[in-house]
């Protein structure tokens, strides 16, 4: 099936296709009634599997990098993870209502062609995450080989990259059903092995050393909070409806929000706090994580668990990359590229491999460019998220699905108010963020509003608080609540050619 809008399939045909199809052909089109299935609790599996990666442990070191205490880091980690995934849960409501990918449903807020801008941003973000996760899987494999006394050189890394890429791209091409089955297995295996890792690493925790960690300023706490938000839920908001779109319209809205939030936040909230305790107990481990976030964690393990650790590390990272490549393909189609969905996933896989080759074989550091990536893209994505979350909460009726592909329909061609909010939020946001250590140097122009706004400039107390992400989120959200309500009511007042269900009574509203 091409990326062009297609007619909704007859129930009997859709049912047959659903039984015989081995590679999902659904692109940006709406999921037919006969193919909607499952219950909200099924959302737990893909979200938990994608976020139980031991990378969450490494985030403990990233959080401590802001110079905060154990208590501050714990509060920041839990609040940042849960709130950011709550945003995902709200976005997932749109999937149930409209049975289309996130970046197609975003057309209701931005217009059919106006939505190409956020779709492109979504594609860049998800491809970036695919690259980061695949690179970490390869680096972790190399480190495990080195700890075992085996060859950890170019050949080992190349073979690891081939295996990781095959798993990620293969699942991304296969589509929804294969991904859901794969994520269930990844969840079980990874959860068990992660618990074993925590038990083995626990003796390395030094409560005395942790108690001596000095408290940080309010600016440092906010900076750590923003990092956690961008590293977890805000990295997924642009894909949050891609899995709930297969649910029946009758599915509980509170269930969609709750299971998405719970599945996504459960593992990271625990793992980041444990990571804080491990990194805070050992300055050497804390420093090593900056170069190889996953591989550095092997230094706490007995030799006999190194191979199981490699399994848990690779599976956890692959689980996240699989969801990313599926959603990045959908985002590419939403941006206007007219190719079949499996081909789009394959194209994104090529970019992922190219990026991973650079990170694994040529880059000298991981954490600094990674944080720069999170914060820089986190600003426009936060602005888009604010707009879309407000749009979802303001709606009282389900989407007119057949008009999501029609520039002349109720959603329009370009909705300039929404685009202006993203642009304004992004400009303000980039003016209020900086990157740690000024790396990479070509981003040193950021933070240009810190001086004019009386926040001390790029070297002041607010330099690394990364307020810009929060400002962008608020600009998008409050701007839509104030300026978008009337337009949404006009959309919903227009007649439709087929019944459009009202939003259930349990819907969330601002």
Secondary structure, 3 states (H helix, E strand, C coil): CCCCCCCCCCHHHHHHHHHHCCCCCCCCCCCCHHHCCCCHHHHHHHHHHHHCCCHHHHHHHHHHCCCCCHHHHHHHHHHHHHHHHHHHHHHHHHHHHHCCCHHHHCHHHHCCCCCHHHHHHHHHHHHHHHHHHHHHHHHHHHHHHHHCCCCCCHHHHHHHHHHHHHHHHHHHHHCHHHHHHHHHHHHHHHHHHHHHHHHHHHHHCCHHHHHCCCCCCHHHHHHHHHHHHHHCHHHCHHHCHHHHCCCCCCCCHHHHHHHHHHHHHHHHHHHHHHHHHHHHHCHHHHHHHCCCCCHHHHHHCCHHHHHHHHHHHHHHHHHHHHHHHHHHHHHHHHCCCCCCHHHHHHHHHHHHHHHHHHHHHCCCCCHHHHHHHHHHHHHHHHHHHHHHHHHHHHCCECCCHHHCCCCCCCCCCCCHHHHHHHHHHHHHHHHCCCCHHHCCHHHCCCCCCCCCCCCCHHHCCCCCCCHHHHHHHHHHHHHHHHHCHHHHHHHHHCCCCCCCCECCCCCCCC
